Amino acid sequence: MNALKNALTPDLVQRLLAASLGARQHSHSPYSGYAVGAAVLDEQGRIHAGCNIENAAYPQGWCAEASALTAMIMAGGRRVSAVLVSGPGPDIITPCGGCRQKLREFADPELIIIAADPGGIRQQWTLEQLLPFSFGPEHLKL
């Protein structure tokens, strides 16, 4: 985890923030009005962004984190090194329970998750702090 924290330079965090805030601008959230953006950093150092997309037939929409993970997979990424999720503020946003599990599929419990809003970085955690005692792919290896 320390190596990952060291790899997250202030410049890289700002790039993740810009990608996440930019993705928020594409949010389709006409029902809640709660636009969310996410940016995931893959194992190759590439940033993939996504936004939330609501649907009138709730719960058929999808979250920003799931959109960003889809973009990562489609670009050939397989591991998440860091995540930055941004909401409108003023409350601090965190990934929902389903997204925490989706992130766990592609990351270890030490994954750094950063919360932000248009005012900047608000807080950060590891996935283990947000999803303790998680179930991951290694549990299914025979």
C-alpha positions as CSV (number, residue, x, y, z in Angstrom):
1,M,0.0,0.0,0.0
2,N,2.8,2.4,0.7
3,A,4.2,2.0,-2.8
4,L,0.8,2.9,-4.2
5,K,0.4,5.9,-2.0
6,N,3.8,7.1,-3.2
7,A,2.8,6.5,-6.8
8,L,-0.2,8.8,-6.3
9,T,1.6,12.0,-6.9
10,P,-0.2,15.3,-6.5
11,D,-0.2,15.7,-10.3
12,L,-1.7,12.2,-10.8
13,V,-4.4,12.9,-8.2
14,Q,-5.2,16.2,-10.0
15,R,-5.5,14.3,-13.3
16,L,-7.9,11.8,-11.7
17,L,-9.9,14.7,-10.2
18,A,-10.1,16.5,-13.6
19,A,-11.2,13.3,-15.3
20,S,-13.9,12.6,-12.6
21,L,-15.2,16.1,-12.6
22,G,-15.3,16.1,-16.4
23,A,-17.2,12.9,-16.4
24,R,-19.8,14.4,-14.0
25,Q,-20.6,16.9,-16.8
26,H,-21.9,13.9,-18.8
27,S,-24.1,12.5,-16.1
28,H,-27.6,11.5,-17.0
29,S,-29.3,12.2,-13.7
30,P,-32.7,13.8,-14.4
31,Y,-34.5,12.0,-11.6
32,S,-32.2,12.5,-8.6
33,G,-30.2,15.5,-9.9
34,Y,-27.2,13.9,-8.3
35,A,-24.4,13.9,-10.9
36,V,-21.5,11.6,-10.1
37,G,-18.2,11.1,-11.9
38,A,-15.5,8.5,-11.4
39,A,-12.0,8.0,-12.6
40,V,-10.1,4.7,-12.2
41,L,-6.4,4.4,-12.7
42,D,-5.4,1.1,-14.2
43,E,-2.2,-1.0,-13.9
44,Q,-0.7,0.6,-17.0
45,G,-1.1,4.1,-15.5
46,R,-4.1,5.0,-17.7
47,I,-7.1,6.9,-16.4
48,H,-10.6,5.8,-17.4
49,A,-13.7,7.9,-16.5
50,G,-17.4,7.2,-16.2
51,C,-20.6,8.9,-15.0
52,N,-23.8,7.8,-13.5
53,I,-26.7,7.1,-15.9
54,E,-30.2,7.0,-14.4
55,N,-33.2,5.3,-15.9
56,A,-36.9,5.9,-15.4
57,A,-37.2,2.1,-14.8
58,Y,-35.3,2.3,-11.5
59,P,-33.0,0.5,-10.6
60,Q,-31.9,-0.1,-14.2
61,G,-29.4,2.8,-14.2
62,W,-25.7,2.4,-13.4
63,C,-23.2,4.1,-11.3
64,A,-20.2,6.2,-12.3
65,E,-17.7,3.6,-10.9
66,A,-19.3,0.8,-13.0
67,S,-19.1,3.0,-16.1
68,A,-15.4,3.8,-15.4
69,L,-14.7,0.1,-14.8
70,T,-16.4,-0.8,-18.1
71,A,-14.2,1.8,-19.9
72,M,-11.1,0.3,-18.3
73,I,-12.0,-3.2,-19.3
74,M,-12.8,-2.1,-22.9
75,A,-9.4,-0.4,-23.1
76,G,-7.6,-3.6,-22.0
77,G,-7.0,-2.7,-18.3
78,R,-7.5,-5.5,-15.8
79,R,-6.5,-4.0,-12.4
80,V,-7.5,-0.8,-10.6
81,S,-4.7,1.0,-8.9
82,A,-6.7,4.0,-7.6
83,V,-10.2,5.4,-7.8
84,L,-11.5,9.0,-7.5
85,V,-15.2,9.5,-7.2
86,S,-16.8,13.0,-7.3
87,G,-20.2,14.2,-6.4
88,P,-21.9,17.6,-6.1
89,G,-21.0,18.2,-2.4
90,P,-21.3,19.4,0.2
91,D,-21.7,15.9,1.7
92,I,-18.7,13.5,1.1
93,I,-19.5,10.9,-1.5
94,T,-18.4,7.2,-1.3
95,P,-19.0,4.3,-3.7
96,C,-22.3,2.5,-3.0
97,G,-22.1,-1.1,-1.7
98,G,-22.5,-2.6,-5.1
99,C,-19.7,-0.5,-6.5
100,R,-17.5,-1.4,-3.6
101,Q,-17.9,-5.0,-4.6
102,K,-17.4,-4.2,-8.3
103,L,-14.1,-2.4,-7.5
104,R,-13.1,-5.4,-5.3
105,E,-13.3,-7.6,-8.4
106,F,-10.5,-5.7,-10.0
107,A,-8.5,-4.6,-7.0
108,D,-7.0,-5.6,-3.6
109,P,-8.4,-4.4,-0.3
110,E,-5.5,-1.8,-0.2
111,L,-7.1,0.0,-3.2
112,I,-7.0,3.8,-2.6
113,I,-10.4,5.4,-3.0
114,I,-10.5,9.2,-3.0
115,A,-13.7,11.3,-2.6
116,A,-14.0,14.8,-4.1
117,D,-16.5,17.4,-5.2
118,P,-16.1,20.6,-7.3
119,G,-14.2,22.2,-4.4
120,G,-11.5,19.5,-4.5
121,I,-10.4,16.5,-2.6
122,R,-12.4,15.8,0.5
123,Q,-11.2,12.5,2.0
124,Q,-9.6,9.1,1.1
125,W,-9.8,5.5,2.3
126,T,-8.7,2.1,1.4
127,L,-11.3,-0.3,0.0
128,E,-10.7,-2.4,3.1
129,Q,-11.9,0.5,5.2
130,L,-15.1,0.8,3.1
131,L,-15.6,-2.9,2.6
132,P,-14.1,-4.8,5.5
133,F,-13.6,-8.6,5.3
134,S,-14.4,-8.5,1.6
135,F,-15.0,-11.4,-0.7
136,G,-12.9,-11.4,-3.8
137,P,-11.9,-13.5,-6.8
138,E,-9.1,-15.2,-4.8
139,H,-11.8,-16.9,-2.7
140,L,-13.0,-18.8,-5.7
141,K,-9.6,-20.2,-6.8
142,L,-9.4,-23.9,-6.6
